[in-house]
C-alpha cells in the first residue's frame, strides 16, 4: 500500500499522503465499508508522523471519503459526492467535474398535471399538463439521487418526451436549444426513504435523504423547470462557502 513520499517536494507530506489514499480509492483498492489500516501502521508504512496522518484523515473525513469511529476504526464511505451551494450547476455538471461517469434510468416520462402549488409557480391553469420526467441518477453506476422534474418549454422550442428520455442532462438539452437557465430557488429539508425510494436507491427503508426542491429560471425570470430531488444522505452532501 505504501509508496515513498517526496520529502524534498514543496507539496506538504500530509497532502501527498492524502492524494495517495484517494488514488487507492479511485482504483477500487478499498471498497465501501472496508476499514483503513490503524493510524500507527500508516505512520510506520509511510514513515511520517502521526500528526501528519491525522491531518490527512481529518480532511478526508471532512470531504466525506471516510468515517472515523472511535474505538472501531476508519471506514471507507466511497466518494460521497459534494456539491456547492454558491454556484448554480446541474447534477451532470457536478459529477463530470469530479471525474464521475453520469447515467440515468428513466422511470417515467409523460405529460402530467402537476400539484397545484407547482402550477401556481409556473402561472399555468390548474389542470394544464406539463412535461414530466422521473429519473434515477447514478454516478459511476452507484445510485445517488431520485429526480422528478416538471418543465414548461417555451412555445418556440421543440423538445419531445423522447428527447427527455434520451438525454443525460436536461439543462444541456435546453442549452442546445438556445434556452439558458440562469437562476434558481431551492428549498432543502430532510426526509426518510420510503419503500419505493429505498428500493431504487438500494438503501434500507428509513435511510436519511436530503430533499432539494425548487424552480430554475431562464432569462427574464421565466420559470422553466420545477424539480424535486431526493439525495441519498449516505452518498451525497452539499458544501457551502460563506464570507463575512
Secondary structure, DSSP 8 states (H G I E B T S, - for coil): ------TTSSS-HHHHHHHHHHHHHHTTSS-TT-B---HHHHHHHHT--HHHHHHHHHHHHHTTSEEEETTTEEEE----EEEESSS---HHHHHHHTT--EEEEEEEEEEEE--HHHHHHHT--TT-EEEEEEEEEEETTEEEEEEEEEE---TT----HHHHHH-S-HHHHHHHTT----EEEEEEEEEE--HHHHHHHT--TT-EEEEEEEEEEEGGGEEEEEEEEEEETTTEEEE-----
